[in-house]
Amino acid sequence: MTSAAEAPTRRDQILATAAELFAARGFHGVSVADLGAACGISGPALYKHFPSKDAVLAAMLVSISEELLAVGRERAGRATSATGAVRALVDWHADFALRHRALIVVQDRDWESLPDDAREQVRALQRAYVDLWADQLRRVHAGLALDPARAMAHAAFGLINSTPHSGLLPDEPMHELLVRMALGALGVS
């Protein structure tokens, strides 16, 4: 995935198109020919960018996990307090979830289709992301143990990642609602 300032590459366009198709029809419901046609190329031309359809799914889910962690670390690192860091993490995750609804659906539904090595890489990145949140929550809530802090982070993710189903408002008011609800659930005023 690219940042907003960068022009998307053909590879990025394939990943974005694949996310929409996989979300709509499931990983197994999309053929290489379907994906190529949706990207305006032949199915075999897809192999110039990815060795397989499995590699598309792996690149998609690894890259979003890397992005969540990298931007989360950067935003938490810029905060001047633990409360500010939690606010920054919630704001970032809500923004991400609203912009990437299809990826949330794919992550939830097609997890088992992910190749084993990519699944382990995603798990490691996700654990680091959860621990980033848990560390900040433990700084906000004195005496909070690690496992309850992790559980709080997962609960906030569940609320925010409901966007494919709960996003009934335009993005800006939905973002505000998600942030307000997540901060309340995390005990951050």
Backbone as JSON Lines, residues from 0, in Angstrom:
{"i":0,"aa":"M","n":[0.85,-1.17,0.0],"ca":[0.0,0.0,0.0],"c":[0.9,1.24,0.0]}
{"i":1,"aa":"T","n":[0.41,2.31,-0.58],"ca":[1.21,3.52,-0.65],"c":[0.6,4.59,0.23]}
{"i":2,"aa":"S","n":[1.41,5.58,0.57],"ca":[0.87,6.71,1.32],"c":[0.1,7.6,0.36]}
{"i":3,"aa":"A","n":[-0.67,8.51,0.93],"ca":[-1.5,9.39,0.12],"c":[-0.65,10.27,-0.81]}
{"i":4,"aa":"A","n":[0.61,10.55,-0.41],"ca":[1.46,11.43,-1.2],"c":[2.07,10.73,-2.41]}
{"i":5,"aa":"E","n":[2.11,9.41,-2.38],"ca":[2.73,8.66,-3.47],"c":[1.68,8.21,-4.48]}
{"i":6,"aa":"A","n":[2.07,8.22,-5.74],"ca":[1.17,7.68,-6.77],"c":[1.18,6.16,-6.66]}
{"i":7,"aa":"P","n":[0.01,5.53,-6.73],"ca":[-0.02,4.08,-6.61],"c":[0.68,3.41,-7.79]}
{"i":8,"aa":"T","n":[1.4,2.35,-7.49],"ca":[2.06,1.56,-8.53],"c":[1.05,0.56,-9.08]}
{"i":9,"aa":"R","n":[1.42,-0.14,-10.14],"ca":[0.55,-1.19,-10.69],"c":[0.32,-2.27,-9.63]}
{"i":10,"aa":"R","n":[1.37,-2.58,-8.89],"ca":[1.26,-3.57,-7.82],"c":[0.23,-3.12,-6.78]}
{"i":11,"aa":"D","n":[0.29,-1.85,-6.37],"ca":[-0.67,-1.31,-5.41],"c":[-2.09,-1.36,-5.96]}
{"i":12,"aa":"Q","n":[-2.22,-1.06,-7.27],"ca":[-3.55,-1.11,-7.9],"c":[-4.09,-2.55,-7.89]}
{"i":13,"aa":"I","n":[-3.22,-3.52,-8.14],"ca":[-3.64,-4.92,-8.11],"c":[-4.1,-5.29,-6.7]}
{"i":14,"aa":"L","n":[-3.33,-4.88,-5.69],"ca":[-3.7,-5.19,-4.31],"c":[-5.04,-4.56,-3.93]}
{"i":15,"aa":"A","n":[-5.25,-3.31,-4.33],"ca":[-6.51,-2.64,-4.0],"c":[-7.69,-3.31,-4.71]}
{"i":16,"aa":"T","n":[-7.5,-3.66,-5.96],"ca":[-8.56,-4.34,-6.71],"c":[-8.83,-5.71,-6.12]}
{"i":17,"aa":"A","n":[-7.78,-6.43,-5.78],"ca":[-7.94,-7.75,-5.18],"c":[-8.69,-7.66,-3.86]}
{"i":18,"aa":"A","n":[-8.39,-6.64,-3.06],"ca":[-9.09,-6.48,-1.78],"c":[-10.59,-6.33,-2.0]}
{"i":19,"aa":"E","n":[-10.96,-5.51,-2.96],"ca":[-12.4,-5.32,-3.25],"c":[-13.04,-6.61,-3.75]}
{"i":20,"aa":"L","n":[-12.36,-7.3,-4.66],"ca":[-12.91,-8.55,-5.2],"c":[-12.99,-9.64,-4.13]}
{"i":21,"aa":"F","n":[-11.93,-9.79,-3.35],"ca":[-11.93,-10.82,-2.3],"c":[-12.99,-10.51,-1.26]}
{"i":22,"aa":"A","n":[-13.17,-9.23,-0.93],"ca":[-14.19,-8.86,0.05],"c":[-15.59,-9.18,-0.48]}
{"i":23,"aa":"A","n":[-15.8,-8.94,-1.75],"ca":[-17.12,-9.15,-2.35],"c":[-17.43,-10.63,-2.58]}
{"i":24,"aa":"R","n":[-16.41,-11.39,-3.03],"ca":[-16.68,-12.78,-3.45],"c":[-15.9,-13.84,-2.7]}
{"i":25,"aa":"G","n":[-15.01,-13.43,-1.82],"ca":[-14.17,-14.38,-1.12],"c":[-12.95,-14.72,-1.94]}
{"i":26,"aa":"F","n":[-11.88,-15.07,-1.25],"ca":[-10.62,-15.4,-1.91],"c":[-10.81,-16.51,-2.93]}
{"i":27,"aa":"H","n":[-11.53,-17.56,-2.55],"ca":[-11.71,-18.7,-3.45],"c":[-12.73,-18.43,-4.55]}
{"i":28,"aa":"G","n":[-13.49,-17.35,-4.44],"ca":[-14.47,-17.0,-5.46],"c":[-13.92,-16.12,-6.56]}
{"i":29,"aa":"V","n":[-12.62,-15.81,-6.49],"ca":[-11.97,-14.94,-7.48],"c":[-10.84,-15.71,-8.13]}
{"i":30,"aa":"S","n":[-10.87,-15.81,-9.44],"ca":[-9.79,-16.48,-10.17],"c":[-8.72,-15.46,-10.56]}
{"i":31,"aa":"V","n":[-7.58,-15.96,-10.96],"ca":[-6.51,-15.09,-11.48],"c":[-7.02,-14.34,-12.7]}
{"i":32,"aa":"A","n":[-7.81,-15.0,-13.55],"ca":[-8.37,-14.34,-14.73],"c":[-9.33,-13.22,-14.31]}
{"i":33,"aa":"D","n":[-10.15,-13.46,-13.28],"ca":[-11.06,-12.43,-12.78],"c":[-10.27,-11.22,-12.29]}
{"i":34,"aa":"L","n":[-9.23,-11.49,-11.53],"ca":[-8.43,-10.41,-10.97],"c":[-7.73,-9.63,-12.08]}
{"i":35,"aa":"G","n":[-7.15,-10.35,-13.03],"ca":[-6.5,-9.67,-14.15],"c":[-7.48,-8.81,-14.92]}
{"i":36,"aa":"A","n":[-8.66,-9.34,-15.22],"ca":[-9.67,-8.59,-15.97],"c":[-10.08,-7.33,-15.21]}
{"i":37,"aa":"A","n":[-10.25,-7.43,-13.91],"ca":[-10.64,-6.26,-13.11],"c":[-9.54,-5.21,-13.08]}
{"i":38,"aa":"C","n":[-8.3,-5.66,-13.27],"ca":[-7.16,-4.73,-13.3],"c":[-6.84,-4.23,-14.71]}
{"i":39,"aa":"G","n":[-7.55,-4.75,-15.71],"ca":[-7.31,-4.34,-17.08],"c":[-6.11,-5.02,-17.71]}
{"i":40,"aa":"I","n":[-5.75,-6.18,-17.19],"ca":[-4.64,-6.95,-17.75],"c":[-5.09,-8.41,-17.87]}
{"i":41,"aa":"S","n":[-4.31,-9.21,-18.57],"ca":[-4.65,-10.63,-18.65],"c":[-4.27,-11.29,-17.32]}
{"i":42,"aa":"G","n":[-4.92,-12.41,-17.04],"ca":[-4.58,-13.15,-15.84],"c":[-3.11,-13.48,-15.76]}
{"i":43,"aa":"P","n":[-2.52,-14.04,-16.84],"ca":[-1.09,-14.36,-16.8],"c":[-0.19,-13.12,-16.58]}
{"i":44,"aa":"A","n":[-0.63,-11.95,-16.99],"ca":[0.18,-10.74,-16.78],"c":[0.3,-10.41,-15.29]}
{"i":45,"aa":"L","n":[-0.64,-10.92,-14.51],"ca":[-0.58,-10.73,-13.06],"c":[0.69,-11.33,-12.48]}
{"i":46,"aa":"Y","n":[1.19,-12.39,-13.13],"ca":[2.38,-13.07,-12.64],"c":[3.65,-12.24,-12.79]}
{"i":47,"aa":"K","n":[3.59,-11.13,-13.51],"ca":[4.73,-10.21,-13.55],"c":[4.89,-9.51,-12.2]}
{"i":48,"aa":"H","n":[3.78,-9.4,-11.45],"ca":[3.79,-8.67,-10.18],"c":[3.75,-9.58,-8.96]}
{"i":49,"aa":"F","n":[3.12,-10.74,-9.09],"ca":[2.96,-11.69,-7.99],"c":[3.11,-13.11,-8.53]}
{"i":50,"aa":"P","n":[3.77,-13.98,-7.81],"ca":[3.95,-15.35,-8.3],"c":[2.68,-16.19,-8.26]}
{"i":51,"aa":"S","n":[1.67,-15.77,-7.48],"ca":[0.45,-16.56,-7.36],"c":[-0.66,-15.7,-6.74]}
{"i":52,"aa":"K","n":[-1.86,-16.21,-6.79],"ca":[-2.97,-15.54,-6.11],"c":[-2.75,-15.56,-4.6]}
{"i":53,"aa":"D","n":[-2.18,-16.64,-4.08],"ca":[-1.84,-16.71,-2.66],"c":[-0.88,-15.58,-2.27]}
{"i":54,"aa":"A","n":[0.06,-15.29,-3.17],"ca":[1.03,-14.22,-2.9],"c":[0.36,-12.86,-2.87]}
{"i":55,"aa":"V","n":[-0.7,-12.68,-3.64],"ca":[-1.47,-11.43,-3.6],"c":[-2.09,-11.28,-2.22]}
{"i":56,"aa":"L","n":[-2.74,-12.33,-1.74],"ca":[-3.36,-12.29,-0.42],"c":[-2.31,-12.04,0.66]}
{"i":57,"aa":"A","n":[-1.2,-12.72,0.57],"ca":[-0.13,-12.55,1.55],"c":[0.39,-11.11,1.54]}
{"i":58,"aa":"A","n":[0.69,-10.58,0.37],"ca":[1.19,-9.2,0.28],"c":[0.19,-8.21,0.85]}
{"i":59,"aa":"M","n":[-1.08,-8.46,0.56],"ca":[-2.15,-7.58,1.03],"c":[-2.19,-7.54,2.56]}
{"i":60,"aa":"L","n":[-2.24,-8.7,3.19],"ca":[-2.42,-8.74,4.63],"c":[-1.14,-8.44,5.4]}
{"i":61,"aa":"V","n":[0.01,-8.8,4.85],"ca":[1.27,-8.43,5.49],"c":[1.45,-6.92,5.42]}
{"i":62,"aa":"S","n":[1.18,-6.32,4.26],"ca":[1.41,-4.87,4.11],"c":[0.5,-4.05,5.02]}
{"i":63,"aa":"I","n":[-0.76,-4.48,5.19],"ca":[-1.63,-3.69,6.07],"c":[-1.18,-3.83,7.52]}
{"i":64,"aa":"S","n":[-0.7,-5.0,7.9],"ca":[-0.21,-5.17,9.27],"c":[1.05,-4.34,9.5]}
{"i":65,"aa":"E","n":[1.92,-4.3,8.51],"ca":[3.12,-3.46,8.61],"c":[2.74,-1.99,8.72]}
{"i":66,"aa":"E","n":[1.77,-1.57,7.92],"ca":[1.35,-0.16,7.95],"c":[0.73,0.2,9.29]}
{"i":67,"aa":"L","n":[-0.17,-0.65,9.79],"ca":[-0.78,-0.36,11.09],"c":[0.28,-0.18,12.17]}
{"i":68,"aa":"L","n":[1.25,-1.08,12.21],"ca":[2.28,-1.02,13.23],"c":[3.2,0.2,13.04]}
{"i":69,"aa":"A","n":[3.66,0.42,11.84],"ca":[4.59,1.53,11.6],"c":[3.96,2.88,11.9]}
{"i":70,"aa":"V","n":[2.78,3.11,11.38],"ca":[2.12,4.4,11.62],"c":[1.69,4.51,13.08]}
{"i":71,"aa":"G","n":[1.24,3.4,13.66],"ca":[0.88,3.42,15.08],"c":[2.07,3.82,15.95]}
{"i":72,"aa":"R","n":[3.22,3.23,15.68],"ca":[4.44,3.58,16.44],"c":[4.79,5.06,16.26]}
{"i":73,"aa":"E","n":[4.69,5.5,15.01],"ca":[5.04,6.9,14.73],"c":[4.1,7.85,15.45]}
{"i":74,"aa":"R","n":[2.82,7.58,15.41],"ca":[1.85,8.48,16.06],"c":[1.96,8.43,17.57]}
{"i":75,"aa":"A","n":[2.12,7.25,18.13],"ca":[2.27,7.14,19.59],"c":[3.57,7.82,20.03]}
{"i":76,"aa":"G","n":[4.6,7.69,19.21],"ca":[5.89,8.31,19.53],"c":[5.87,9.82,19.52]}
{"i":77,"aa":"R","n":[4.99,10.39,18.73],"ca":[4.87,11.86,18.68],"c":[4.05,12.42,19.82]}
{"i":78,"aa":"A","n":[3.27,11.58,20.48],"ca":[2.39,12.05,21.55],"c":[3.21,12.51,22.75]}
{"i":79,"aa":"T","n":[2.69,13.48,23.46],"ca":[3.39,14.02,24.63],"c":[2.96,13.38,25.93]}
{"i":80,"aa":"S","n":[1.98,12.48,25.86],"ca":[1.51,11.77,27.06],"c":[0.94,10.42,26.64]}
{"i":81,"aa":"A","n":[0.77,9.55,27.62],"ca":[0.16,8.24,27.33],"c":[-1.28,8.41,26.86]}
{"i":82,"aa":"T","n":[-2.0,9.32,27.46],"ca":[-3.38,9.58,27.03],"c":[-3.39,10.09,25.6]}
{"i":83,"aa":"G","n":[-2.47,10.98,25.28],"ca":[-2.36,11.47,23.91],"c":[-1.99,10.36,22.95]}
{"i":84,"aa":"A","n":[-1.15,9.43,23.39],"ca":[-0.76,8.3,22.54],"c":[-1.96,7.4,22.26]}
{"i":85,"aa":"V","n":[-2.76,7.11,23.29],"ca":[-3.95,6.28,23.08],"c":[-4.91,6.99,22.14]}
{"i":86,"aa":"R","n":[-5.1,8.28,22.33],"ca":[-5.97,9.04,21.41],"c":[-5.45,8.96,19.97]}
{"i":87,"aa":"A","n":[-4.15,9.1,19.81],"ca":[-3.55,9.05,18.47],"c":[-3.72,7.67,17.86]}
{"i":88,"aa":"L","n":[-3.57,6.62,18.65],"ca":[-3.74,5.26,18.15],"c":[-5.19,5.0,17.73]}
{"i":89,"aa":"V","n":[-6.12,5.45,18.56],"ca":[-7.54,5.26,18.23],"c":[-7.9,6.03,16.97]}
{"i":90,"aa":"D","n":[-7.44,7.27,16.88],"ca":[-7.73,8.09,15.69],"c":[-7.16,7.43,14.44]}
{"i":91,"aa":"W","n":[-5.91,6.94,14.53],"ca":[-5.26,6.28,13.4],"c":[-6.02,5.03,13.0]}
{"i":92,"aa":"H","n":[-6.38,4.2,13.96],"ca":[-7.03,2.94,13.62],"c":[-8.42,3.19,13.02]}
{"i":93,"aa":"A","n":[-9.14,4.17,13.55],"ca":[-10.46,4.5,12.99],"c":[-10.32,5.01,11.56]}
{"i":94,"aa":"D","n":[-9.35,5.85,11.32],"ca":[-9.11,6.35,9.96],"c":[-8.78,5.2,9.03]}
{"i":95,"aa":"F","n":[-7.89,4.32,9.46],"ca":[-7.51,3.17,8.66],"c":[-8.71,2.29,8.35]}
{"i":96,"aa":"A","n":[-9.51,1.99,9.37],"ca":[-10.66,1.09,9.2],"c":[-11.69,1.66,8.23]}
{"i":97,"aa":"L","n":[-11.88,2.95,8.27],"ca":[-12.85,3.56,7.34],"c":[-12.33,3.58,5.91]}
{"i":98,"aa":"R","n":[-11.03,3.7,5.74],"ca":[-10.46,3.73,4.39],"c":[-10.26,2.33,3.81]}
{"i":99,"aa":"H","n":[-10.23,1.32,4.66],"ca":[-9.89,-0.03,4.21],"c":[-10.9,-1.08,4.66]}
{"i":100,"aa":"R","n":[-12.16,-0.79,4.47],"ca":[-13.21,-1.72,4.89],"c":[-13.03,-3.1,4.24]}
{"i":101,"aa":"A","n":[-12.71,-3.1,2.95],"ca":[-12.56,-4.37,2.24],"c":[-11.45,-5.22,2.86]}
{"i":102,"aa":"L","n":[-10.36,-4.6,3.27],"ca":[-9.26,-5.35,3.86],"c":[-9.66,-5.99,5.18]}
{"i":103,"aa":"I","n":[-10.52,-5.31,5.93],"ca":[-11.0,-5.88,7.19],"c":[-11.83,-7.13,6.91]}
{"i":104,"aa":"V","n":[-12.67,-7.06,5.9],"ca":[-13.48,-8.23,5.52],"c":[-12.57,-9.38,5.08]}
{"i":105,"aa":"V","n":[-11.59,-9.08,4.25],"ca":[-10.68,-10.12,3.76],"c":[-9.91,-10.73,4.92]}
{"i":106,"aa":"Q","n":[-9.38,-9.92,5.8],"ca":[-8.63,-10.42,6.97],"c":[-9.5,-11.37,7.78]}
{"i":107,"aa":"D","n":[-10.73,-10.98,8.04],"ca":[-11.63,-11.81,8.85],"c":[-12.03,-13.1,8.14]}
{"i":108,"aa":"R","n":[-12.42,-12.98,6.91],"ca":[-13.01,-14.12,6.21],"c":[-11.99,-15.05,5.58]}
{"i":109,"aa":"D","n":[-10.9,-14.52,5.07],"ca":[-9.97,-15.33,4.28],"c":[-8.66,-15.64,5.01]}
{"i":110,"aa":"W","n":[-8.65,-15.46,6.32],"ca":[-7.45,-15.71,7.12],"c":[-6.89,-17.11,6.88]}
{"i":111,"aa":"E","n":[-7.75,-18.09,6.83],"ca":[-7.3,-19.48,6.68],"c":[-6.68,-19.74,5.3]}
{"i":112,"aa":"S","n":[-6.95,-18.9,4.33],"ca":[-6.37,-19.07,3.0],"c":[-4.96,-18.48,2.9]}
{"i":113,"aa":"L","n":[-4.56,-17.77,3.92],"ca":[-3.23,-17.15,3.93],"c":[-2.16,-18.23,4.06]}
{"i":114,"aa":"P","n":[-1.12,-18.19,3.22],"ca":[-0.03,-19.17,3.35],"c":[0.58,-19.12,4.76]}
{"i":115,"aa":"D","n":[1.04,-20.27,5.25],"ca":[1.52,-20.38,6.63],"c":[2.58,-19.35,6.99]}
{"i":116,"aa":"D","n":[3.56,-19.15,6.13],"ca":[4.63,-18.2,6.46],"c":[4.1,-16.78,6.57]}
{"i":117,"aa":"A","n":[3.2,-16.41,5.69],"ca":[2.6,-15.07,5.76],"c":[1.71,-14.94,6.99]}
{"i":118,"aa":"R","n":[0.99,-16.01,7.33],"ca":[0.13,-15.98,8.52],"c":[0.97,-15.72,9.77]}
{"i":119,"aa":"E","n":[2.13,-16.38,9.86],"ca":[3.01,-16.16,11.01],"c":[3.56,-14.74,11.03]}
{"i":120,"aa":"Q","n":[3.89,-14.22,9.86],"ca":[4.39,-12.84,9.79],"c":[3.3,-11.87,10.22]}
{"i":121,"aa":"V","n":[2.08,-12.06,9.74],"ca":[0.97,-11.19,10.13],"c":[0.72,-11.3,11.62]}
{"i":122,"aa":"R","n":[0.72,-12.5,12.16],"ca":[0.51,-12.68,13.6],"c":[1.55,-11.92,14.41]}
{"i":123,"aa":"A","n":[2.81,-12.01,14.01],"ca":[3.88,-11.32,14.74],"c":[3.68,-9.8,14.68]}
{"i":124,"aa":"L","n":[3.33,-9.29,13.52],"ca":[3.08,-7.85,13.39],"c":[1.87,-7.43,14.21]}
{"i":125,"aa":"Q","n":[0.83,-8.25,14.2],"ca":[-0.37,-7.91,14.96],"c":[-0.1,-7.96,16.46]}
{"i":126,"aa":"R","n":[0.69,-8.94,16.91],"ca":[1.04,-8.99,18.34],"c":[1.79,-7.72,18.75]}
{"i":127,"aa":"A","n":[2.71,-7.28,17.9],"ca":[3.46,-6.05,18.2],"c":[2.53,-4.84,18.24]}
{"i":128,"aa":"Y","n":[1.54,-4.82,17.35],"ca":[0.57,-3.71,17.33],"c":[-0.29,-3.74,18.59]}
{"i":129,"aa":"V","n":[-0.75,-4.89,18.99],"ca":[-1.54,-5.02,20.23],"c":[-0.69,-4.56,21.41]}
{"i":130,"aa":"D","n":[0.56,-4.98,21.45],"ca":[1.43,-4.6,22.57],"c":[1.73,-3.1,22.58]}
{"i":131,"aa":"L","n":[1.79,-2.49,21.42],"ca":[1.94,-1.03,21.36],"c":[0.78,-0.37,22.1]}
{"i":132,"aa":"W","n":[-0.44,-0.8,21.78],"ca":[-1.63,-0.27,22.46],"c":[-1.6,-0.61,23.94]}
{"i":133,"aa":"A","n":[-1.3,-1.87,24.26],"ca":[-1.31,-2.31,25.66],"c":[-0.31,-1.51,26.49]}
{"i":134,"aa":"D","n":[0.86,-1.24,25.95],"ca":[1.86,-0.46,26.68],"c":[1.33,0.92,27.03]}
{"i":135,"aa":"Q","n":[0.67,1.57,26.08],"ca":[0.13,2.9,26.34],"c":[-1.03,2.83,27.33]}
{"i":136,"aa":"L","n":[-1.87,1.83,27.19],"ca":[-3.0,1.68,28.13],"c":[-2.51,1.44,29.55]}
{"i":137,"aa":"R","n":[-1.43,0.7,29.7],"ca":[-0.87,0.45,31.02],"c":[-0.26,1.72,31.61]}
{"i":138,"aa":"R","n":[0.19,2.61,30.77],"ca":[0.69,3.9,31.26],"c":[-0.46,4.8,31.69]}
{"i":139,"aa":"V","n":[-1.6,4.69,31.0],"ca":[-2.78,5.49,31.35],"c":[-3.43,4.96,32.62]}
{"i":140,"aa":"H","n":[-3.56,3.65,32.74],"ca":[-4.26,3.02,33.85],"c":[-3.23,2.34,34.77]}
{"i":141,"aa":"A","n":[-2.82,3.04,35.82],"ca":[-1.83,2.52,36.75],"c":[-2.29,1.17,37.31]}
{"i":142,"aa":"G","n":[-1.38,0.21,37.33],"ca":[-1.69,-1.1,37.89],"c":[-2.35,-2.06,36.92]}
{"i":143,"aa":"L","n":[-2.64,-1.64,35.7],"ca":[-3.27,-2.52,34.72],"c":[-2.25,-3.56,34.26]}
{"i":144,"aa":"A","n":[-2.62,-4.82,34.38],"ca":[-1.73,-5.91,33.95],"c":[-1.73,-6.02,32.43]}
{"i":145,"aa":"L","n":[-0.74,-6.72,31.91],"ca":[-0.56,-6.82,30.46],"c":[-1.73,-7.52,29.77]}
{"i":146,"aa":"D","n":[-2.16,-8.66,30.27],"ca":[-3.25,-9.38,29.59],"c":[-4.55,-8.58,29.53]}
{"i":147,"aa":"P","n":[-4.99,-7.95,30.64],"ca":[-6.18,-7.11,30.51],"c":[-5.98,-5.92,29.55]}
{"i":148,"aa":"A","n":[-4.76,-5.37,29.5],"ca":[-4.49,-4.28,28.56],"c":[-4.59,-4.78,27.12]}
{"i":149,"aa":"R","n":[-4.08,-5.97,26.88],"ca":[-4.21,-6.56,25.54],"c":[-5.68,-6.81,25.2]}
{"i":150,"aa":"A","n":[-6.43,-7.31,26.17],"ca":[-7.86,-7.56,25.95],"c":[-8.59,-6.26,25.63]}
{"i":151,"aa":"M","n":[-8.22,-5.18,26.31],"ca":[-8.83,-3.88,26.03],"c":[-8.52,-3.44,24.6]}
{"i":152,"aa":"A","n":[-7.28,-3.65,24.18],"ca":[-6.9,-3.28,22.81],"c":[-7.71,-4.08,21.79]}
{"i":153,"aa":"H","n":[-7.82,-5.39,22.02],"ca":[-8.6,-6.23,21.1],"c":[-10.07,-5.8,21.06]}
{"i":154,"aa":"A","n":[-10.61,-5.44,22.21],"ca":[-12.01,-4.99,22.25],"c":[-12.18,-3.69,21.45]}
{"i":155,"aa":"A","n":[-11.22,-2.79,21.57],"ca":[-11.28,-1.54,20.8],"c":[-11.17,-1.83,19.31]}
{"i":156,"aa":"F","n":[-10.3,-2.77,18.94],"ca":[-10.18,-3.14,17.53],"c":[-11.51,-3.69,17.02]}
{"i":157,"aa":"G","n":[-12.15,-4.53,17.81],"ca":[-13.45,-5.08,17.4],"c":[-14.47,-4.01,17.15]}
{"i":158,"aa":"L","n":[-14.52,-3.02,18.01],"ca":[-15.45,-1.92,17.83],"c":[-15.11,-1.14,16.55]}
{"i":159,"aa":"I","n":[-13.86,-0.77,16.42],"ca":[-13.46,0.05,15.26],"c":[-13.55,-0.76,13.97]}
{"i":160,"aa":"N","n":[-13.15,-2.02,14.01],"ca":[-13.16,-2.84,12.8],"c":[-14.54,-3.31,12.39]}
{"i":161,"aa":"S","n":[-15.56,-2.83,13.08],"ca":[-16.94,-3.14,12.69],"c":[-17.38,-2.3,11.5]}
{"i":162,"aa":"T","n":[-16.53,-1.43,11.01],"ca":[-16.91,-0.49,9.96],"c":[-17.52,-1.12,8.71]}
{"i":163,"aa":"P","n":[-17.11,-2.32,8.28],"ca":[-17.79,-2.88,7.1],"c":[-19.29,-3.09,7.34]}
{"i":164,"aa":"H","n":[-19.68,-3.22,8.61],"ca":[-21.07,-3.48,8.95],"c":[-21.75,-2.29,9.61]}
{"i":165,"aa":"S","n":[-20.98,-1.5,10.38],"ca":[-21.58,-0.41,11.15],"c":[-21.45,0.95,10.48]}
{"i":166,"aa":"G","n":[-20.72,1.03,9.39],"ca":[-20.45,2.32,8.75],"c":[-21.67,2.89,8.04]}
{"i":167,"aa":"L","n":[-22.69,3.21,8.81],"ca":[-23.94,3.7,8.23],"c":[-23.96,5.21,8.07]}
{"i":168,"aa":"L","n":[-22.98,5.88,8.62],"ca":[-22.89,7.32,8.53],"c":[-21.81,7.69,7.51]}
{"i":169,"aa":"P","n":[-21.84,8.91,7.02],"ca":[-20.7,9.36,6.2],"c":[-19.4,9.23,7.01]}
{"i":170,"aa":"D","n":[-18.29,9.14,6.32],"ca":[-17.02,8.83,6.98],"c":[-16.65,9.77,8.13]}
{"i":171,"aa":"E","n":[-16.79,11.06,7.96],"ca":[-16.37,11.98,9.02],"c":[-17.17,11.79,10.31]}
{"i":172,"aa":"P","n":[-18.51,11.81,10.26],"ca":[-19.22,11.55,11.52],"c":[-19.03,10.13,12.04]}
{"i":173,"aa":"M","n":[-18.82,9.17,11.14],"ca":[-18.57,7.8,11.59],"c":[-17.23,7.73,12.3]}
{"i":174,"aa":"H","n":[-16.23,8.43,11.78],"ca":[-14.92,8.48,12.43],"c":[-15.06,9.06,13.83]}
{"i":175,"aa":"E","n":[-15.77,10.17,13.94],"ca":[-15.96,10.81,15.26],"c":[-16.67,9.86,16.22]}
{"i":176,"aa":"L","n":[-17.68,9.15,15.76],"ca":[-18.41,8.2,16.59],"c":[-17.5,7.06,17.06]}
{"i":177,"aa":"L","n":[-16.75,6.48,16.13],"ca":[-15.84,5.39,16.49],"c":[-14.79,5.83,17.5]}
{"i":178,"aa":"V","n":[-14.22,7.0,17.29],"ca":[-13.19,7.51,18.21],"c":[-13.81,7.74,19.59]}
{"i":179,"aa":"R","n":[-14.95,8.38,19.65],"ca":[-15.6,8.66,20.93],"c":[-15.94,7.36,21.67]}
{"i":180,"aa":"M","n":[-16.5,6.38,20.94],"ca":[-16.88,5.12,21.56],"c":[-15.64,4.32,22.02]}
{"i":181,"aa":"A","n":[-14.61,4.27,21.18],"ca":[-13.41,3.52,21.55],"c":[-12.7,4.15,22.74]}
{"i":182,"aa":"L","n":[-12.58,5.47,22.75],"ca":[-11.94,6.12,23.89],"c":[-12.73,5.89,25.16]}
{"i":183,"aa":"G","n":[-14.06,5.93,25.06],"ca":[-14.89,5.64,26.22],"c":[-14.69,4.22,26.71]}
{"i":184,"aa":"A","n":[-14.65,3.27,25.79],"ca":[-14.45,1.87,26.16],"c":[-13.07,1.65,26.8]}
{"i":185,"aa":"L","n":[-12.1,2.43,26.38],"ca":[-10.75,2.3,26.93],"c":[-10.54,3.11,28.19]}
{"i":186,"aa":"G","n":[-11.56,3.86,28.61],"ca":[-11.45,4.66,29.82],"c":[-10.56,5.87,29.65]}
{"i":187,"aa":"V","n":[-10.54,6.41,28.46],"ca":[-9.72,7.6,28.16],"c":[-10.66,8.74,27.83]}
{"i":188,"aa":"S","n":[-10.58,9.8,28.64],"ca":[-11.49,10.92,28.42],"c":[-10.94,11.89,27.4]}
